[in-house]
């Protein structure tokens, strides 16, 4: 199983109130790796996404989300955003055209967290792509983002990727807004599952953290396989 975490520090930082297991690669840049376990024979059933509701933060306002969804969109990057290097865009938008994507959002004092299952446009990212996208940038209108890959939670027989992004939006008046976001993704059985946490750096409440994101990703994959 390959692991990959992308730390996205943006004005949209998803604080994760879930604990996530992260494996640290021996080399400085994060890379996907195999757990050594044989791929799981259990198939993903998107309808089982409803089972993850009980794993969402207690006391948060929960809503359904559906239609084409991407981590980039949740981070605040609208249609037409660009990536440098360009191939890295696939990491932030693995399922750009799946109308059947579904999941939940949970909003509360620690941030807003999204859980989504969709059919990706491409297979799990290769080692070559991971190596090229250890750090990369995004641009949209007045918003820029710096993305970093980090350690992803380990799930048997599943390729996982995690990212952290820092965003900055500067309007014509010169006002600047900074944000952070964390996303962890799992590729299994022709599907991609991603959990994104967005938090407000200026909030007086303790944010959810990356552990929460990783732990929720593990719980979601288990629910979808259940």
Helices and strands as residue ranges (DSSP letters): E 5-8, G 46-55, E 61-66, H 71-75, E 82-84, G 86-88, H 89-92, E 102-108, E 111-118, H 127-132, E 135-140, E 143-150, E 159-170, E 176-188, E 191-199, H 210-225
